[in-house]
Amino acid sequence: MGWLGTPTIRLETCESTNDEAERLAEVGAAHGTVVIADLQTNGRGRQGRVWQAPATNGLFWSCVLRPSIAPAEVAGLTLAAGIAACHAVRAMGVGATLKWPNDLVITGPHGLGKLGGILVESATRGNALDHVVVGIGINLGSAPSDIAHATCLAAHGGSDNRDELIGVLTAALESWFEVFFKRGVAGLAEAWLALAERRYALLVTHQGSRHHGVLAGLSPEGLLLVELPALGTTLAVRSGEVEVGEAIA
Ligand code: BTN
């Protein structure tokens, strides 16, 4: 075993593996400490959203990282985790793609379904980064009923073997975190863009108006670069400024 997952703490149940990892980080948990729960009773998603899944059917995985990066660079960890999670899910037999900034998705009969997501939370000391908690949730045998458009690996013919997924995911995360620590977002861009979902139009809100956009790349900070043909320009957008529109015929 490499540095990621040493140690690994397996819990039968907890409210949120991100909260458990944060609690451990505050009392000095090492870089690479992993927390995994079989059941999570109060999981959190981005922007205060709820993240729930029934017992035995989800992966609830978090780690503590203590990287030598600036607080402004933390967004790159979401991209690195996304690449790793997408590769891991593909190894389980499901052709997932990535929806910026943090969604693991798959196209189904009713449009884009959400297989999983990533929640990165950081703590600073003064102006410096102290630690980061990277949390990953992937729906295995069933999808949470309380999340819109949620789906799961089993619904797409994939294996829902949690331990197998933990093995491939941990190995992939360790490699992609190392790429990011050495080369920043520039080291991730090609792999992330190769996995990006491109079958849907992007709708970008810019100066009060909505425009159709085309995925053009990633900025050095990890923002999404979207070309707006109607305006003849390419913008770096933040998460509240872009949404997925209609499927591209
Ligand atoms: C999102 O899509 O908004 C992110 C979802 C992240 C869910 C995972 S499950 C493991 C970890 N613990 C949490 O409370 N959240 C993350």
Boltz pocket constraint, residues with backbone or C-beta under 6 A from the ligand:
constraints:
  - pocket:
      binder: B
      contacts: [[A, 15], [A, 16], [A, 17], [A, 18], [A, 19], [A, 42], [A, 43], [A, 44], [A, 45], [A, 46], [A, 47], [A, 49], [A, 51], [A, 59], [A, 60], [A, 61], [A, 62], [A, 102], [A, 103], [A, 116], [A, 117], [A, 118], [A, 119], [A, 135], [A, 136], [A, 137], [A, 138]]
      max_distance: 6.0
